């Protein structure tokens, strides 16, 4: 399996994601947002950070970077596309996922471990979990997920909500922490599973997330 980790100007979790993928034997490589070709990659990861400074609106400028045409093509081709934190924000701005991420209900940066409820265990990102809830770190100031009532109803009906917060830290509608597109190959979440894969951190709840993705790619080959 080959995976591309997209580095936008301002990304600060690119190496976290790279190392997490490599820990599971995935051939991962950091690709600049100035690139416009993702041929040969089986999966694409948009890591956390502050893409282009997030000065206008989180992810709004990043969606115009050259790499996004290739990311959209990868998604349309059915490849797995994963956005974490800032990456999730970029995917919504690019229209690959519905809704939008806003300033936390109580403004301010939140950095702590939170409980996530595994709402849909039958996805390419959760199939290796054998528990109903996990603890995963968050680190964001704009993680308040918003969508209109029609979109929220569709997410519920289509089982596109993958993770919910046990105790909502940011005001997200329906306690949403992570969602997929209707096809199930594009996924975004605010919490950071790549920061919970090594026992030295005291948290390995992110390991099944990457195991799920790996098994999905292998099954599709």
C-alpha positions, 0 to 999 in steps of 0.5 A: 500500500502506498499513501500520500501525506499532503503537506500544505504550507502551515501543516504541523502534523504531517510527520505525525501522520507519516510515522503512524502510517509507516508503523503499520508497514505502509509505504507513506510519502510526504507530497507537497501541496504544490504537486498536482499528481497522485497517481500510484497512491492507494490512499491520501491523507490530509494532516492537521495544522494551519494550512496557509495560515487559515487567515481567511477561513479554515481550509478556504485557501487550501482548497485552491492549492494545485494538489486538491485537483488530484485529491478530488480525482483520487476521491472520485476514483474511489481511493481512500481520502482521509482528513484529520483536524485541519485536513477535515476542514479542507475536505469540507471546504473543497466539497468532498464532505458536507458541512463546515467547521466553525469556531468552537462554541466556547472560543479558544483552543482545546487540547485534551483527550476526549471520548469518542463513540464508534457510531458506525463500526462497519467502515473502512476506518473502524472495522478493526475496533472491537469496542464501542468507545475510545479515547483520542486526543483533540487539538483545535480552535475551530472544530465545531461541526455545522450542517443544515437540518437536511444535511444532518438528517441525511448523515444520520439516515445514511450512517455517515456519522462514524464517530461522535463525542461522548461529551461534546467539547466544541458544540458540534451538531449531533456531537459529530466528530467524524463523517464519511461521504455517501460512498464511504471512501472520503473521511474526515475527523477532528480528533487525532488518531495518529497521536494515539498509536505508540505506547510511549504516549500512554494511548494506543486507541488510534491503532485500530484506525490504521489497521482498519484502513490497511485491511480495507486497502488489502481487501480491495487489491 
